[in-house]
């Protein structure tokens, strides 16, 4: 067992040990749910490259088991899975990785509760071509092993609520780098709860530290202290104001930034189906403005929003050497502010639903400019999706995505079009089938033909 697995296993065994203490054997309920997922993907351009293209087939085998244990005041869930990927003509892409998740919750009294979760994961991260939760097809990827333990304690009463969270995590990058990082995060939150008065007060303190193993002076920290007050004038109007302080320290880059910030907001709901939210704030590195309008009545939902914010660069738990920054999907990450950006975002969406038919359209435009390096990037995203529930056990979904990006230098432009059709058939409670057909085109400035891919993905999922 690796050092990562050993250290996180200690936390898991500690959590399991806590479970065994208060168990009421008479009322205990133990259930085991094994599942198997089989997927077969064929692509005529596996790496979404220019000529010559590579056609290949990918097979995925994903057995898993969920163990659920429950008593009158205790719940425990253990979820373990193995993902095996086999690429027929590109055996260097074959890989196997495992996941283990443990979730535990116990309630000693009506107003006091304890919960904890732990996980060990092997997760391949692709730098570019194709990544889903089960299939990673790329010659350029990073293999990440991670483990997290997250206990939390909650206390609530009629006029107050309090919560304490602690997170400990390990991340190790093994393919292209051999470094790792340790994360510690503590968060305390207190608020006045849902009482009959018009005023609610809340406070939060959060401190996160990351140590980069085998990196000289490799540590970073983030501290946020925040106090907010909300005033409910009547059923239509609500006001809130908050003030806090941030501190960011990065020993690797020899940077230290700190300062106060504030944020105020207004919420107006003239009708039960319509709402308007406005907010404004200021950090020590810049201002922010936001507005959102929503309408939800009968079969139509309309939302629109605009946000203008001076933001800072945010990096994940660990940035490998060589200029690359991976983005693994970790729930806890540290913000290290190195540069300041002005980001303007405009979004809108429309949804219509009638019996078995559901239509959705959304678009967003983002303009992000760097104040330190005089660079910018503009991104437009359009998405359309239609879902038709043919029967209780059949669903057909058609989706179209279009992404266009402009960026410096020299106004380089890239775009990607994706059309996909998904058919899902639920044969019974224990067996489901799905078929995905998709076509994707990626192009860049000066590339007339673009990079094209067509693929078919069939999936069978069984439970026992």
Secondary structure as UniProt FT lines:
FT   HELIX           3..21
FT   HELIX           25..27
FT   STRAND          29..43
FT   TURN            46..47
FT   STRAND          56..70
FT   STRAND          74..87
FT   HELIX           91..93
FT   STRAND          95..107
FT   STRAND          112..126
FT   STRAND          130..131
FT   STRAND          136..137
FT   STRAND          141..156
FT   STRAND          161..173
FT   STRAND          180..191
FT   STRAND          199..213
FT   TURN            216..217
FT   STRAND          219..232
FT   STRAND          237..250
FT   TURN            251..254
FT   STRAND          255..271
FT   TURN            272..273
FT   STRAND          274..283
FT   TURN            284..285
FT   STRAND          286..297
FT   TURN            298..299
FT   STRAND          300..312
FT   STRAND          340..354
FT   TURN            355..356
FT   STRAND          357..370
FT   TURN            371..373
FT   STRAND          376..391
FT   TURN            392..393
FT   STRAND          394..407
FT   TURN            408..411
FT   STRAND          412..428
FT   TURN            429..430
FT   STRAND          431..444
FT   TURN            445..446
FT   STRAND          451..463
//
